[in-house]
């Protein structure tokens, strides 16, 4: 099984190199948008067909290397629902990017030729991760807030498919961000409070509508996302660290959960900003690194079923409390859900309907120092 880590490294550039890279990003975005128009006009997202339809014209018009044009067409083919591409990032493969460990530099192809000797501004943690590595893929990213470039270097590592016999149920929610059947619980009270504070501030700035208000809205958006990402990293690390060899982490498959549930207007904001998908992906790669398998089960009735008598009734759950109408068992609703997630996995496994394997190839973003 393949584990992909993405090491985020800041690039040291001269003003001339900065301008060349910025122009390369602009041209790459233009290639993506022109290829997108061709894709829409011809009603195709097939990478090979799209390549034959627009490659020659795009290469001639924007004077980028062949592989940068190919990467741009591939991006359009992958992001089928994209409406517009901004000049924020650039996909790199081993033909347009290389890494030298001995001096911690990279070289990147641009419209003005190959830029060599771009120094990585990184700490010992990133250096340790990059030791003895030969990366084949990377992404060049421009940070508008800091007005500098970062390169996200992808490292591939093949690990054995993990196996285990002791399932640990993990319920992801809003009142409690995560609750596990082995005793961990992470309150979402602070997250809800801060999310609401940001929402009110955004509403106020949107009503204002000035240029300064719009600039502040962008900064606030990035700040909120970084804050939530850090929380999910912390929660996922603590959960995985609580697992031992032979454990299995069991999660609910919450894909399309927002489309399935009906919400009051006041509940929509916090629910739509609920970063359960990110938390799940962080749990996946951290668990895989430790040799802990992650499996997904059907989420239906996990918060309505009694873990003692298996009685299912909607009224069993009343807010954050669970009280079985059949046997009288009471507990925190999220703790009950984590017990049920564990039991559903055991039942499904005994029926031979579930295989022990991660849902997707995990990835990791490591912050630069």
C-alpha positions in Angstrom: 0.0 0.0 0.0 1.2 3.5 -0.9 1.6 6.2 1.7 2.1 9.7 0.3 3.5 12.5 2.5 3.6 16.1 1.3 6.4 18.2 2.8 5.7 21.9 2.7 8.9 23.9 2.2 9.4 27.6 1.8 11.5 28.7 -1.3 14.2 31.4 -1.1 14.0 33.4 -4.3 15.6 36.5 -5.7 13.3 39.2 -7.1 14.0 38.0 -10.7 13.3 34.4 -9.8 10.1 35.5 -8.0 8.8 37.3 -11.0 9.6 34.4 -13.4 7.8 31.9 -11.2 4.8 34.3 -10.8 4.6 34.7 -14.6 4.9 30.9 -15.0 1.9 30.4 -12.6 -0.1 33.0 -14.6 0.6 31.2 -17.9 -0.2 27.8 -16.3 -3.5 29.2 -15.1 -4.3 30.6 -18.6 -3.5 27.2 -20.1 -5.9 25.5 -17.6 -8.7 28.0 -18.4 -8.3 27.7 -22.2 -8.2 23.9 -21.9 -11.3 24.1 -19.7 -13.1 26.0 -22.5 -12.2 23.4 -25.0 -13.4 20.7 -22.6 -16.8 22.4 -22.2 -17.2 23.1 -25.9 -16.4 19.5 -26.8 -18.2 18.0 -23.8 -15.3 15.9 -22.7 -13.1 15.4 -19.6 -11.0 12.6 -21.2 -7.4 13.6 -20.8 -6.2 12.0 -24.0 -8.9 13.5 -26.1 -8.4 16.9 -24.6 -4.7 16.7 -25.2 -5.2 16.0 -28.9 -7.7 18.9 -29.1 -5.7 21.7 -27.6 -2.1 20.7 -26.8 -0.3 22.2 -29.9 -2.2 25.5 -29.9 -1.6 26.0 -26.1 2.1 25.2 -26.3 2.6 27.6 -29.2 0.6 30.4 -27.5 2.0 30.3 -24.0 5.5 29.0 -24.6 5.6 26.7 -21.7 7.5 23.4 -21.7 5.6 20.3 -23.0 5.3 18.8 -19.6 3.8 21.9 -18.0 1.2 21.9 -20.7 0.5 18.3 -20.1 0.2 18.9 -16.4 -2.3 21.7 -17.0 -4.5 19.6 -19.2 -4.4 16.8 -16.7 -5.5 19.2 -14.0 -8.5 20.2 -16.1 -9.4 16.6 -16.7 -9.3 15.7 -13.0 -11.2 18.7 -11.8 -14.3 18.0 -13.9 -16.6 20.6 -12.1 -14.1 23.5 -12.1 -15.4 26.8 -13.4 -12.2 28.8 -13.3 -8.5 28.3 -12.4 -6.6 30.9 -10.5 -2.8 31.5 -10.7 -2.2 30.0 -7.2 -0.4 26.7 -7.9 1.6 24.7 -10.5 1.7 20.9 -10.8 5.3 19.5 -11.2 6.5 16.1 -12.2 10.0 14.6 -12.4 10.6 16.1 -15.8 10.0 19.7 -14.7 11.2 19.5 -11.1 14.2 17.9 -9.3 15.5 17.9 -5.7 19.1 17.8 -4.6 19.7 16.6 -1.1 23.3 17.7 -0.6 22.5 21.4 -0.7 18.7 21.2 -0.1 17.8 22.9 -3.4 15.3 22.4 -6.2 15.2 23.2 -9.8 11.9 24.1 -11.6 11.1 24.6 -15.3 9.6 27.9 -16.2 8.6 29.9 -19.3 12.1 31.5 -19.1 14.0 28.2 -18.9 15.1 26.1 -16.0 15.5 27.8 -12.6 18.3 26.0 -10.7 19.6 26.2 -7.2 16.3 27.4 -5.5 17.1 27.1 -1.8 14.7 25.4 0.6 14.2 27.4 3.8 13.4 24.5 6.1 14.2 23.2 9.6 15.6 19.9 10.8 12.3 18.1 10.8 11.8 18.6 7.1 15.5 17.8 6.4 15.0 14.5 8.2 11.9 13.6 6.2 13.7 14.5 2.9 16.8 12.5 3.7 17.6 9.8 1.1 14.5 10.7 -0.9 14.0 11.0 -4.6 10.7 12.8 -5.1 8.9 12.5 -8.4 6.1 15.0 -7.8 5.6 18.4 -6.3 3.3 21.4 -6.3 4.5 25.0 -6.5 2.2 27.2 -4.4 2.1 31.0 -4.2 1.2 32.5 -0.8 -0.5 35.8 -1.5 -0.6 36.8 2.2 3.2 36.4 2.6 4.0 37.1 -1.1 6.3 34.1 -1.3 6.5 30.7 -2.8 6.2 27.3 -1.2 6.9 23.9 -2.8 4.9 20.9 -1.6 7.2 17.9 -2.2 5.4 14.6 -2.4 7.2 11.6 -1.0 5.9 8.1 -1.7 6.4 5.2 0.7 5.1 1.6 0.3 3.9 0.0 3.5 2.3 -3.3 4.2 -1.5 -3.4 4.5 -2.1 -3.3 8.3 -4.3 -5.8 10.1 -5.9 -5.9 13.5 -8.4 -7.6 15.7 -9.5 -5.1 18.3 -11.9 -2.4 16.8 -12.1 1.1 18.3 -15.2 3.0 17.3 -14.8 6.7 16.6 -17.8 9.0 16.3 -17.3 12.4 14.6 -19.7 15.1 15.5 -20.4 18.7 16.1 -21.1 18.9 19.9 -18.1 16.6 20.4 -15.7 16.7 17.4 -14.6 13.1 18.1 -15.6 10.5 20.6 -13.9 7.0 20.8 -15.0 3.8 22.4 -11.7 3.6 24.3 -12.5 6.7 26.3 -11.4 9.8 24.4 -13.8 12.7 23.9 -13.0 16.1 22.2 -15.5 18.9 22.8 -16.7 21.0 19.9 -17.9 23.9 22.2 -14.9 26.2 21.5 -15.0 25.4 17.8 -18.7 26.3 17.6 -18.2 29.5 19.5 -15.3 30.7 17.3 -17.0 29.6 14.1 -20.0 31.7 15.0 -17.8 34.6 15.9 -16.1 34.4 12.4 -19.6 34.1 10.8 -20.9 37.3 12.4 -17.7 39.2 11.5 -18.0 38.0 7.9 -21.6 39.0 7.8 -20.7 42.5 9.0 -17.9 42.9 6.5 -20.0 41.7 3.6 -22.6 44.3 4.4 -19.9 46.9 4.4 -18.7 45.9 1.0 -15.6 48.1 0.8 -12.3 47.1 -0.7 -10.7 47.0 2.8 -13.5 44.8 4.0 -13.1 42.4 1.1 -9.3 42.1 1.8 -10.0 41.4 5.5 -12.5 38.7 4.5 -9.8 36.9 2.5 -7.4 37.0 5.5 -10.0 35.8 7.9 -10.9 32.9 5.7 -7.3 31.7 5.6 -6.9 32.2 9.3 -10.0 30.2 10.2 -9.0 27.3 7.9 -5.5 27.1 9.4 -6.9 27.2 12.9 -9.4 24.4 12.2 -6.7 22.3 10.4 -4.5 22.6 13.5 -7.3 21.3 15.7 -8.0 18.3 13.4 -4.3 17.5 13.4 -4.2 17.6 17.2 -7.3 15.5 17.6 -6.2 12.9 15.1 -2.8 12.6 16.6 -4.2 12.0 20.1 -6.6 9.4 18.8 -4.0 7.5 16.9 -1.5 7.7 19.7 -4.2 6.0 22.0 -4.3 3.0 19.6 -2.1 0.0 20.2 -0.7 -2.7 17.9 -3.6 -4.9 16.8 -6.3 -2.2 17.1 -8.6 -1.2 14.2 -9.9 2.4 13.9 -13.6 2.2 12.8 -15.3 5.4 11.3 -18.6 6.1 9.8 -18.8 6.7 6.1 -20.1 10.3 6.2 -20.0 11.0 2.4 -23.1 13.0 1.3 -24.1 13.4 5.0 -25.0 17.1 4.4 -27.4 16.1 1.6 -29.0 13.4 3.7 -29.9 15.5 6.8 -32.5 18.2 7.2 -31.4 21.2 9.2 -33.0 24.3 10.7 -31.6 27.6 9.4 -29.6 28.3 12.6 -27.9 24.8 12.4 -26.8 25.1 8.7 -23.7 27.4 9.3 -21.9 25.1 11.8 -22.9 22.0 9.9 -21.7 23.1 6.5 -18.4 24.3 8.1 -18.0 20.9 9.8 -14.6 19.6 8.8 -15.3 15.9 9.4 -13.8 14.9 6.0 -10.4 16.5 6.9 -10.4 14.9 10.3 -11.1 11.5 8.7 -8.2 11.9 6.2 -5.8 12.9 9.0 -6.8 9.9 11.0 -6.2 7.7 7.9 -2.6 8.6 7.2 -1.6 8.9 10.8 -3.0 5.5 11.6 -1.4 3.9 8.5 2.0 5.3 9.6 1.6 3.5 12.9 0.3 0.3 11.3 -3.3 0.8 12.4 -6.0 -0.1 9.8 -8.9 2.3 9.3 -12.3 0.9 8.1 -15.6 2.6 7.4 -19.1 1.4 8.2 -22.7 2.4 7.4 -23.7 5.3 9.7 -27.4 4.5 9.8 -28.9 4.3 13.3 -25.6 4.5 15.1 -27.0 7.2 17.4 -30.4 5.6 17.8 -29.5 2.0 18.6 -29.2 0.9 22.2 -25.8 -0.8 22.7 -27.4 -3.0 25.5 -30.6 -4.3 24.0 -30.2 -3.2 20.3 -33.5 -1.4 20.4 -33.7 1.3 17.6 -35.9 4.3 18.0 -35.5 7.9 17.0 -36.7 9.2 20.4 -33.9 7.2 22.1 -31.7 10.2 21.5 -32.7 13.5 23.0 -30.1 16.2 22.2 -26.8 15.1 23.7 -28.3 12.4 25.9 -29.2 8.8 25.0 -32.0 7.1 26.9 -33.3 3.7 25.6 -37.1 3.6 25.6 -36.9 -0.2 25.9 -34.4 -1.1 28.6 -33.7 2.4 30.2 -30.0 2.5 29.5 -28.7 6.1 29.5 -25.4 7.6 28.5 -23.9 10.4 26.4 -25.2 10.1 22.9 -21.8 10.4 21.3 -20.3 7.7 23.5 -23.2 5.4 22.6 -22.6 6.1 18.9 -18.9 5.1 19.3 -20.0 1.8 21.0 -22.4 1.2 18.2 -19.8 1.9 15.5 -17.6 -0.7 17.0 -20.4 -3.2 17.2 -21.6 -2.6 13.7 -18.0 -3.3 12.5 -17.9 -6.6 14.4 -21.4 -7.6 13.1 -20.4 -6.8 9.5 -17.1 -8.6 9.8 -18.8 -11.7 11.1 -21.1 -11.6 8.1 -18.1 -11.4 5.8 -19.2 -8.1 4.2 -16.3 -5.9 5.2 -12.6 -6.1 4.3 -9.9 -4.5 6.5 -8.3 -1.8 4.4 -8.1 2.0 4.4 -10.7 3.8 2.3 -8.3 5.9 0.3 -4.6 6.6 -0.2 -3.7 8.9 2.7 -1.6 12.1 2.3 0.1 14.4 4.8 1.0 18.1 4.7 3.8 19.0 7.0 4.1 22.7 7.9 7.4 24.4 7.3 9.5 25.9 10.1 
